[in-house]
Amino acid sequence: MDKIKEHLKRWIIDYLNNRDLIFRKISSIDEAPKDCSIEVKYKDDKLSKIFILPILEDSTNVIQGLKEDEGLIFACLNTKENLAFLRKNWKQLSIFKKLSIYFINPFSKQDKKWIIHPYTHSKICEDAALKQGLEAMYQTVDECTISEIESILKD
């Protein structure tokens, strides 16, 4: 699991840096903060804490110490289990105003990631359409499993 976490960490840092090439808003990226996996500081004094959680179920321990208005990113794998966790814990996750969840498969032949902002999404989406909407976004990235990713990273 350490190889997966490290790979996701490298992937998200590269993604954020590439996304920032034009606007140059990031002032620093700290890969060793004490309370999360990565901390991104922006020139406008905003701060994002990034948690590398290949399995979203591990976020239950993380959530307890977080503030509802903190800039948060959970980076996880695009697995059926993570999608099920998101649906099951939707109400608890949607209280965090600045939470983004990145569902990633770095080896996908389609898109490599899809992103959801539960707070915002819960404001604009009817509960009845939630399952279908999440499933549609989930399918834009190839599904993966922990064992598949571990196997790829062994090589």
Summary of the structure (lengths in Angstrom):
residues: 155
radius of gyration: 15.2
end to end distance: 14.8
largest distance: 43.9
contacts: 440
relative contact order: 0.15
helix: 43%
strand: 23%
